[in-house]
């Protein structure tokens, strides 16, 4: 067992309703998405590619990390959608009598805008629309065409269900998918990239995903920090005992997700 302590802030339904519909909506919706972002960030932190492992094991680790980063990117994008269509709207902020949403808007508006100028932003949209939210068959066809003649991919079968490895899909849909970018259903001008450029796009996308996720969490943390004091008149919170079983606790340095789980 590992004994930890955390500050607990309890909000009842009457208190939630007293916040007003706009602030309550912002608190609940950002809490939902922020929790998802935190969970996937924890998994991404444990999905490390260890370069001293055998090549095929490294590929399994790389695929695992890519899968989780794509899921994390979707969650961050969900938060950014919430910002664009709700939290940043003047009419929405004006109905929050506490002024918290307006204060956060003034502090974070330019920083959210800066994210759209990040070199990984457009790549994130491409990955979301062509690979993650759904698999675009037009884009997949192009990815197959761009897969080099001298390249090959493998499919590793395992008798333990859930432990096979399908590099065929990861290398072509995602790997080759970074070598081109087109508009919806291929209607806009098509751009292709070299293998080296695709690796640069991968790095830019990874950096953007982590930065956007951390930024969304910062906004949410400030929101939940301000509400108890400014809206509920609370200046403190009790410490609570969190006794975590040893199997469910790890330091970030030691935490590694398994790429094989015996069944």
N, C-alpha and C positions, 0 to 999 in steps of 0.2 A: 504494500500500500504506500501511496505517496500523499502526504498531507499538504494541501494547499489552501489558501484563503482568497476569497474574492469579495468585492463590494456588490451588494445586491440592492437594486432599486426596483421596488414593486409598484406597479401602477394598476389601480382597480378600474373596472369598466366605467363607473361614474367619473373618475378622474380623467380617463381617456376621452369621454364625451365632453367634459368641461374644457378640454383643450380647444374645442371647436373642430368642425369637420375637416378643414384644410390641414391644420397642424396634425391632427390625429391620423389623417390619411398619409401624410408625409412620414410620420413616425413609424406607422405599421408597415407601409410598403418598403421603406428603406431598410427597416430591421429584417424583413424577410429576405431581401436580396443580399444585404450585407452578410447575413449568416451563411448564405450559399457561397458567397465569395470567400469568406474565411475558411470554410470547409475545403474548398477546392485549392485554395492557396496552401493549406496544410498538406494536402496530397501532393501537390506539385513540388513542395519543398522536400518531400520524401522520395520523389521520383528522380533520383540522381543517376546520371550516366557515368559509370565508373570505368575509366579507360584502361584499367588493369585487368578487366574481365575479358573472356574470349569474345571474338568478334560477333558471333551470333547472339551472345548474351547482351553485348552492348547494343545491338540492334533492337532487342526486346526491350531494353531499358529506354532507349530513345523513342520507340513507339509508344511506350507507356507514358512517358513525359509529354510527348506531343498530344496524345489523346486527352490528357488532363488539362493541358494548356488550352486546347481548343474548347473544352467545356468551361474552363475559367473565363476565357474570352467572351463566351456567350453570356455569362452571368454579369461581367463588367458592362457589356453592351446593354444589358437589360437595365442596369442602373443608369447608364448614360441616356437611355431612352426616357427614363423617368425624369431625369434632369431636364432634358430638352422639351418634353411635352407636359411637364407638371411643375417641377420645382423652380424653373427659371421664368415661368409665366407671371407677368406683372399682376394680372387679375387674380391669380391664385395666391400670390404672396400678400396682396393687399387685404385679403380676407382673414389673414392670421393676425389677430389683435395683439399677440405677444411681441411681434416684431422679429422673432427669431429667424424666420425664413428670409426676411429682407436682409438681416445682418449677414446671414450665411451667403446670400446671393452676392452681396457687395464684396465679400471676401473671396468667393470662389469662382465668380463668373469668368474672369479672365483666365483662370487656371483651367477651367473646363474648355474654354475656347482654344487654349494652347494645345490641348490634346488632339484637336482636329488637325493641327498643323504638324503633328508628329509623323515622321516618315513611315511609321508602322500602321497608321490609321487606315489608309486606303487598302493596305494589304490585309488588315483585319476584316474589313468589309468583304473583300474578295473571298477570304477563307470562310467567313460566316455564310455567305450567300451561295458559294459553289461547293463547299465540302461539309460544313458542320451542321447548319440548320436543316439542310437537306442536300442530297447528293445530286448535283446538276449533271445530267447525262451528256449534254453538249460539252460541258467543261471536261468531263471524264474522257470523252472521245478525243479531245485535243490533247489531254495528258498522255493518253496511250500513244498518240502520234509523236509526241516529243520525247518519249522514252527511247533512249539511245539503243542502236542496234547491238552494241557490244555489252550492254548492261543485262543483268539477269536478276531475278528475284526468287525467293524460296517460300515454301509453305511447310512449316514444321508441325507434324501431327504428334499429339501426346495422348496416351491412353487415359490420362486424368482429364476429365471434362473441364474446360475453361483454361487449359494451359497450352493449347496449340497457338501457333504464331503465324499470322497471315501477312507476311511482308509484302506480298503481291499488291494488296490494296493500299497499304500505308505508303509504299514507295512510289506508286503511280498516282493515286488520287491526291495525296498530299505532297509528296516529293516533287513529282513532275508538275503538279498543280501550281507550284510556286514559280514554274518556268513560263507561265503565261497569265494574262489577265484580260478578260473580255467583259463587255457589258451584259445586261440581262439576256439570257438565252443566246449569247453570241451576237447580239444585234449591233453593238457599238464596235468601234475600231479595236482590233485585236493587237495586243502587245506581247511579244515573246522575250524571254530572257535567257542568258547563258546559265550554265550550271553554277558558275561562280556568283553571278548576280542573284540566282535563286537562293544561295546560301546567305548572301547579304540580306535578302528580303526576309529570310527565316529569322535572322538575328534581330532585325528591326521589329518584326512582329512580336517576337518573344519579349523584347524590351518594352514595347508598347503595352502588351497585355499585363505585365507585372506592374508597370507604372500606373496604368488606368485603374487596375484593381486596388492598389494601395491608396490611390487618390480618392476613390469612391468610399473606401473605409474611413479615411480621414474626415470626409464630410459627415458621414453618418455618426462617427464618434462625437464630433462637436455637437451635432443635433441632440443626441441622447444625453450628452453632458449638461446642456443648457436647460432642457425642459424641466427637470425636477426642481431646480432652484428658481428659475424665472416664472414658471407657470404653476407649480405646486407648492411653492414656499418651503422647499426642503433644502437644507444646507449640508446634510451629511447622509451617510448610508451605513448600515451595519455590515460588519465583516461576517461572512458565512464560511463554514467548514466544507471544503471539497476534498473528500477522501477518494482518491482515484486508484483503482486496482493497478498493480504493477504492470500488467500486460497492456494497459491502456494509457500508459504514460511513457513519454520519451523526450529526450532533449532534441533540439533541432539538429545538432551535430550527429547524433546517433540514429535518428529516424530514417529508415529506408523501407520503401514499399517493396513487398516481394514481387518478383516477376513469375514465380511459380509457387502454387499453393497445393500441397498434396491433399488429395481427396480420398 
